[in-house]
Amino acid sequence: MGKVSKGEKCTFCNEPAVKSISVAEASKYFNIQAEARGRVYLCKKHYKEYKKMSKEERELKRLRW
């Protein structure tokens, strides 16, 4: 059982989180300090934004498989 299922809040807006991503990945798309470590928790709204911003990179990554 992970932190999201235990009720972790979104890093940006304090709504319930639905996904978590690494800080390194999040710093590419959101304004986060690169020195931070660990995970970033995203609510439904912010996860949707992340998916839109990273769509091209994720598609290229899948093609390399």
OpenMM code with the backbone's topology and positions (N, CA, C; nanometers):
from openmm import Vec3, app, unit

residues = "MET GLY LYS VAL SER LYS GLY GLU LYS CYS THR PHE CYS ASN GLU PRO ALA VAL LYS SER ILE SER VAL ALA GLU ALA SER LYS TYR PHE ASN ILE GLN ALA GLU ALA ARG GLY ARG VAL TYR LEU CYS LYS LYS HIS TYR LYS GLU TYR LYS LYS MET SER LYS GLU GLU ARG GLU LEU LYS ARG LEU ARG TRP".split()
positions = [
    Vec3(0.0843, -0.1175, 0.0000),
    Vec3(0.0000, 0.0000, 0.0000),
    Vec3(0.0889, 0.1239, 0.0000),
    Vec3(0.0703, 0.2085, -0.0989),
    Vec3(0.1546, 0.3261, -0.1131),
    Vec3(0.0965, 0.4483, -0.0462),
    Vec3(0.1697, 0.5566, -0.0554),
    Vec3(0.1272, 0.6811, 0.0078),
    Vec3(0.0036, 0.7411, -0.0581),
    Vec3(-0.0118, 0.7228, -0.1896),
    Vec3(-0.1278, 0.7776, -0.2594),
    Vec3(-0.2550, 0.7133, -0.2059),
    Vec3(-0.2529, 0.5821, -0.1897),
    Vec3(-0.3724, 0.5139, -0.1389),
    Vec3(-0.3973, 0.5433, 0.0089),
    Vec3(-0.2969, 0.5926, 0.0775),
    Vec3(-0.3140, 0.6287, 0.2188),
    Vec3(-0.3655, 0.7709, 0.2370),
    Vec3(-0.3835, 0.8451, 0.1252),
    Vec3(-0.4422, 0.9779, 0.1359),
    Vec3(-0.3449, 1.0930, 0.1243),
    Vec3(-0.2334, 1.0723, 0.0581),
    Vec3(-0.1363, 1.1801, 0.0379),
    Vec3(-0.2007, 1.2936, -0.0432),
    Vec3(-0.1616, 1.4172, -0.0154),
    Vec3(-0.2172, 1.5350, -0.0827),
    Vec3(-0.1279, 1.5763, -0.1994),
    Vec3(-0.1863, 1.6463, -0.2956),
    Vec3(-0.1135, 1.6976, -0.4116),
    Vec3(-0.0066, 1.7967, -0.3636),
    Vec3(0.1094, 1.7900, -0.4241),
    Vec3(0.2195, 1.8785, -0.3878),
    Vec3(0.1870, 2.0246, -0.4174),
    Vec3(0.1029, 2.0498, -0.5175),
    Vec3(0.0772, 2.1857, -0.5624),
    Vec3(-0.0500, 2.2477, -0.5065),
    Vec3(-0.1557, 2.1674, -0.4831),
    Vec3(-0.2844, 2.2297, -0.4499),
    Vec3(-0.3579, 2.1665, -0.3314),
    Vec3(-0.3002, 2.0709, -0.2640),
    Vec3(-0.3595, 2.0077, -0.1449),
    Vec3(-0.4874, 1.9283, -0.1707),
    Vec3(-0.5155, 1.8901, -0.2940),
    Vec3(-0.6255, 1.7989, -0.3232),
    Vec3(-0.5719, 1.6568, -0.3108),
    Vec3(-0.6582, 1.5563, -0.2998),
    Vec3(-0.6095, 1.4176, -0.2893),
    Vec3(-0.5288, 1.3771, -0.4133),
    Vec3(-0.4154, 1.3140, -0.3909),
    Vec3(-0.3271, 1.2728, -0.5001),
    Vec3(-0.3790, 1.1444, -0.5650),
    Vec3(-0.3550, 1.1318, -0.6955),
    Vec3(-0.3914, 1.0102, -0.7679),
    Vec3(-0.2682, 0.9399, -0.8242),
    Vec3(-0.1582, 1.0116, -0.8428),
    Vec3(-0.0344, 0.9551, -0.8957),
    Vec3(0.0840, 1.0228, -0.8308),
    Vec3(0.1985, 0.9556, -0.8373),
    Vec3(0.3223, 1.0173, -0.7933),
    Vec3(0.4276, 0.9951, -0.9004),
    Vec3(0.5145, 1.0940, -0.9177),
    Vec3(0.6253, 1.0837, -1.0118),
    Vec3(0.7505, 1.1332, -0.9413),
    Vec3(0.8648, 1.1023, -0.9972),
    Vec3(0.9895, 1.1434, -0.9341),
    Vec3(1.0080, 1.2944, -0.9466),
    Vec3(1.0841, 1.3501, -0.8566),
    Vec3(1.1121, 1.4939, -0.8585),
    Vec3(1.1901, 1.5297, -0.9836),
    Vec3(1.2814, 1.4425, -1.0256),
    Vec3(1.3605, 1.4687, -1.1461),
    Vec3(1.2701, 1.4803, -1.2683),
    Vec3(1.1722, 1.3919, -1.2798),
    Vec3(1.0789, 1.3960, -1.3923),
    Vec3(0.9885, 1.5186, -1.3835),
    Vec3(0.9407, 1.5512, -1.2657),
    Vec3(0.8491, 1.6638, -1.2471),
    Vec3(0.9189, 1.7972, -1.2713),
    Vec3(1.0473, 1.8066, -1.2398),
    Vec3(1.1174, 1.9336, -1.2563),
    Vec3(1.1339, 1.9721, -1.4030),
    Vec3(1.1176, 1.8765, -1.4952),
    Vec3(1.1228, 1.9075, -1.6378),
    Vec3(1.0008, 1.9874, -1.6821),
    Vec3(0.8880, 1.9658, -1.6148),
    Vec3(0.7618, 2.0231, -1.6597),
    Vec3(0.6996, 2.1218, -1.5620),
    Vec3(0.7333, 2.1117, -1.4340),
    Vec3(0.6787, 2.2008, -1.3335),
    Vec3(0.7918, 2.2811, -1.2706),
    Vec3(0.7576, 2.3904, -1.2072),
    Vec3(0.8564, 2.4759, -1.1431),
    Vec3(0.8882, 2.4198, -1.0045),
    Vec3(0.9821, 2.3260, -0.9999),
    Vec3(1.0225, 2.2607, -0.8749),
    Vec3(1.1737, 2.2726, -0.8646),
    Vec3(1.2218, 2.2884, -0.7447),
    Vec3(1.3655, 2.2949, -0.7237),
    Vec3(1.4275, 2.1604, -0.7592),
    Vec3(1.5299, 2.1627, -0.8401),
    Vec3(1.5952, 2.0398, -0.8852),
    Vec3(1.6691, 1.9703, -0.7707),
    Vec3(1.6997, 2.0443, -0.6632),
    Vec3(1.7737, 1.9857, -0.5512),
    Vec3(1.6860, 1.8958, -0.4655),
    Vec3(1.5540, 1.9119, -0.4759),
    Vec3(1.4626, 1.8308, -0.3957),
    Vec3(1.4749, 1.6852, -0.4366),
    Vec3(1.4476, 1.5959, -0.3420),
    Vec3(1.4586, 1.4524, -0.3682),
    Vec3(1.3286, 1.3845, -0.3318),
    Vec3(1.3077, 1.2672, -0.3890),
    Vec3(1.1908, 1.1881, -0.3541),
    Vec3(1.0849, 1.1898, -0.4609),
    Vec3(0.9596, 1.2006, -0.4187),
    Vec3(0.8459, 1.1924, -0.5084),
    Vec3(0.7640, 1.3205, -0.5053),
    Vec3(0.6927, 1.3464, -0.6136),
    Vec3(0.5968, 1.4557, -0.6231),
    Vec3(0.4612, 1.3911, -0.6425),
    Vec3(0.3643, 1.4324, -0.5627),
    Vec3(0.2304, 1.3750, -0.5683),
    Vec3(0.1397, 1.4690, -0.6454),
    Vec3(0.0628, 1.4124, -0.7400),
    Vec3(-0.0197, 1.4925, -0.8288),
    Vec3(-0.1666, 1.4559, -0.8156),
    Vec3(-0.2519, 1.5589, -0.8113),
    Vec3(-0.3962, 1.5369, -0.8133),
    Vec3(-0.4380, 1.5083, -0.9574),
    Vec3(-0.5647, 1.4843, -0.9779),
    Vec3(-0.6136, 1.4507, -1.1116),
    Vec3(-0.5856, 1.5629, -1.2117),
    Vec3(-0.6079, 1.6872, -1.1689),
    Vec3(-0.5884, 1.8026, -1.2581),
    Vec3(-0.4411, 1.8188, -1.2976),
    Vec3(-0.3508, 1.8122, -1.2005),
    Vec3(-0.2088, 1.8296, -1.2298),
    Vec3(-0.1514, 1.7095, -1.3047),
    Vec3(-0.2035, 1.5893, -1.2799),
    Vec3(-0.1567, 1.4727, -1.3540),
    Vec3(-0.1956, 1.4847, -1.5010),
    Vec3(-0.3137, 1.5386, -1.5280),
    Vec3(-0.3584, 1.5596, -1.6652),
    Vec3(-0.2664, 1.6598, -1.7359),
    Vec3(-0.2292, 1.7666, -1.6660),
    Vec3(-0.1359, 1.8643, -1.7221),
    Vec3(-0.0007, 1.7996, -1.7521),
    Vec3(0.0476, 1.7179, -1.6598),
    Vec3(0.1756, 1.6489, -1.6776),
    Vec3(0.1711, 1.5587, -1.8007),
    Vec3(0.0611, 1.4849, -1.8174),
    Vec3(0.0494, 1.3961, -1.9329),
    Vec3(0.0512, 1.4746, -2.0633),
    Vec3(-0.0156, 1.5898, -2.0671),
    Vec3(-0.0173, 1.6710, -2.1887),
    Vec3(0.1225, 1.7247, -2.2205),
    Vec3(0.1940, 1.7699, -2.1179),
    Vec3(0.3262, 1.8285, -2.1406),
    Vec3(0.4295, 1.7230, -2.1795),
    Vec3(0.4156, 1.6015, -2.1297),
    Vec3(0.5164, 1.4984, -2.1533),
    Vec3(0.4773, 1.4000, -2.2629),
    Vec3(0.3697, 1.4260, -2.3333),
    Vec3(0.3183, 1.3315, -2.4325),
    Vec3(0.4218, 1.2968, -2.5388),
    Vec3(0.4845, 1.3965, -2.5970),
    Vec3(0.5801, 1.3719, -2.7046),
    Vec3(0.6989, 1.2888, -2.6556),
    Vec3(0.7502, 1.3229, -2.5393),
    Vec3(0.8647, 1.2498, -2.4851),
    Vec3(0.8278, 1.1041, -2.4545),
    Vec3(0.7099, 1.0824, -2.3989),
    Vec3(0.6668, 0.9458, -2.3681),
    Vec3(0.6475, 0.8631, -2.4945),
    Vec3(0.5957, 0.9248, -2.6017),
    Vec3(0.5782, 0.8533, -2.7283),
    Vec3(0.7137, 0.8142, -2.7876),
    Vec3(0.8104, 0.9040, -2.7831),
    Vec3(0.9438, 0.8733, -2.8337),
    Vec3(1.0092, 0.7615, -2.7529),
    Vec3(0.9864, 0.7631, -2.6240),
    Vec3(1.0426, 0.6598, -2.5376),
    Vec3(0.9850, 0.5224, -2.5720),
    Vec3(0.8543, 0.5180, -2.6003),
    Vec3(0.7908, 0.3902, -2.6377),
    Vec3(0.8422, 0.3404, -2.7717),
    Vec3(0.8692, 0.4287, -2.8661),
    Vec3(0.9179, 0.3886, -2.9970),
    Vec3(1.0579, 0.3280, -2.9903),
    Vec3(1.1368, 0.3683, -2.8918),
    Vec3(1.2722, 0.3147, -2.8771),
    Vec3(1.2743, 0.1734, -2.8236),
    Vec3(1.1638, 0.1236, -2.7702),
    Vec3(1.1613, -0.0124, -2.7155),
    Vec3(1.1842, -0.1070, -2.8258),
] * unit.nanometer
topology = app.Topology()
chain = topology.addChain("A")
for resn in residues:
    res = topology.addResidue(resn, chain)
    for name in ("N", "CA", "C"):
        topology.addAtom(name, app.Element.getBySymbol(name[0]), res)
